[in-house]
């Protein structure tokens, strides 16, 4: 009966399959199985029914082929069947089994004859079976039937591949004998995933339906079209036998008589037939399970270790215990406070390596985004000079002034200071949003208590919004303080006397900063044509004078250097097909920026990176584009003109404004982070540490707050159940003795006749179908006779000629007789042909 030393192992694996399927872990455990693969009408269903000894599979419309059938055969004293989806219900009438398969198939796939990879698990107990686990996969079909989709063949192939690509899956390739074996879809699929033939067993069906005068002897002897594990022939019931309700037991007797009585098969009758196939499959499966047992045990141990800590926390857990709820509420609030402070202040544990968040994001807002918003508010040079000239003229009125009026300076400065309110309020808004995001991230650990999470988020967010109003008031107060008094005695202010010298000083400072490196990093040039290779990533170096890019960060091979004169930046709308964020650089004088391109489009993976690069470009003097209304620009240009005396006054006021606004900007850039930190961040941290718990207690029923979610309850039960199942499985596997009869792997054979992955199929030297042409009045040639010259067989030319590139020349001779393989003549066993 095969590999007796491991006979008890297959029922164990069947139990493990059911246990882990029930807890949703089957997909994580690579349990050994046998997959039955073959075309439609190849006889797969009849082979399975012969194993069971009962008619239980639907017929006529390919109903069972729409879903995989996991068939577990278990040797028992009684006979019954049960489904995994109907656990506990025993089916003793196999007509009901057929009806249940049809109903379960329609429940998942509907009535349109579609297919589904979700298997039907059927377990059959019987005294007439060996312990086997098989997966009957949908038959390979070429043409859609009924309402099946046009790509039904591709869908079925993908489904089959999901099962047979697993290294632990044995492949039972079923092929009818009355078809061309060299074109077998089952063997082709098996070769694609098992090119060495280590997992493939060939089954030849319908031997009794071959044309008279033909046989499959050389195939079954594994001489023609060989497989490493060889072939086993079976004879199933015909459609007439099925319609006539022929008993399967009688069919197995007829199968045995066929092999004993057929002149081509009687010498191998003991190695043919359904019983022999059952024993071989059982032996192969037990050996395979033994080989995969160490890896199987390692997987179970790894999963058990992953669940140990969580299962220990859940063991003895009482959801309704009031003392537990109080204690857990305190722990949750403390943990929330610690997590919030770590995210704001930074810590070494649980560091996010994907994106900036919490305190790091707020730091970027303070020192990159806020300065960028301040610079964006600066006026265009021409617009600024025009405003100054109008202010001077309006102050002098009808008179022509001899001196530069300081009131013009004050008016322009106040106008520029008022513009700072927008960036300051926006900075507060960005910090508020990041604080709220941080609160939500910290509350993720409260997911198991939905009411507690909701109430915590509500209380903290409400406090943040309350502080938002006060913070904005304080920030606007800082701007109002700057407006209240223009301090022209500031130590950094240049004054009227030195205003004329500022231009030369600025030029000197700029010349000294020519070679200063402002930023380095990777950017993608997005507007390179496909003909030139498409978008490429380069290493960019931004200095105070140029924008260069290199092949890599070693900066050895410079690709291009772009001067910063007359350059500006503008945003580019993100394309539908691209996941990157884009901005572009262009020349204000409508010149080409890079080769034949008017713009240079640069792409980053994140919007934050775009803002950071734009901020760095601002430091280098590359300002963002300002959109102006055309009519206003035209009118202003027409009306704007200055005489030399007025131009000197404008230049003086311009230098004074620049000097004073530099002082104001420096002050605001310093005070804003300090004010927000004091009014917002530190205050929120203190509130969470000191008042959050009291607010939660006053919010309502504490017991309701600590009611766990249904998902958490299911998770706890699932963890405990899985943990227990893993422990039991490891305990059982640990008791298994692996001392067993080892069947050595057959030696490799030349199976290149089956087209492998990407390879072409070549014709075999001969085929049983070659003798079918003898049935039309010709006598079959004697075994070993040479083939007729220049006559190709049905599979192509014979490959045993001297000029064949694939097979060496060898003489044709009849194989020697093997009397030991023939059963001795016996009147009780021998049936005359």
Secondary structure, 3 states (H helix, E strand, C coil): CCCHHHHHHHHHHHHHHHHHHHCCCHHHCCCCEEEEEEECCCCHHHHHHHHHCCCCCCCCCCCHHHEEEEEEEEECCCCEEEEHHHCCCCECCHHHHHHHHHHHHHHHHCCCCCCEEEEEEEEEEECCCCCEEEEECCCECCCCCCCCCCCHHHHHHHHHHHHHCCCCEEEEEEEECCCCHHHCHHHHHHHHHCCCCCCEEEEEECHHHCCCCCCCHHHHCCCCCCCCCCEEECCCCCHHHHHCCCCHHHHHHHHHHHHHHCCCCHHHHHHCCHHHHHHHHHHHHHHHHHHHHHHHHHHHHHHHHHHHHHHHHHCCCCCCCHHHHHHHHHHHHHHHHHHHHHHHHCCCCCCCCCCCCCHHHHHHHHHHHHHHHHHHCCCCHHHHHHHHHHHHHHHHCCCCCCCCCHHHHHHHHHHHHHCHHHHHHHHHHHHHHHHHHHHHHHHHHHCCCHHHHHHHHHHHHHHHHHHHHHHHHHHHHHHHHHHHCCCCCCCCCCCCCCHHHHHHHHHHHHHHCCCCEEEEEEEEECCCCHHHCCCEEEEEEEECCEEEEECCCCCCCEEEEEECCCEEEEEECCCCCCCCEEEEEEECCCCCCECCECEEEEEECCHHHHHHHHHHHHHCCCEECCCCCHHHHHHHHHHCCCCHHHHHHHHHHHHHHHHHHHHHHHHHHHHHHHHHHHHHHHHHHHHHHHCHHHHHHHHCCHHHHCCCCHHHHHHHHHHHHHHHHHHHHHHHHHCCCCCCCCCCCCCCCCCCCCCCCCCCCCCCCCCHHHHHHHHCCCCCCCCCCCCCCCCCECCECCCCCCCCCCCCCCCCCCCCCCHHHCCCCCCCCCCCC
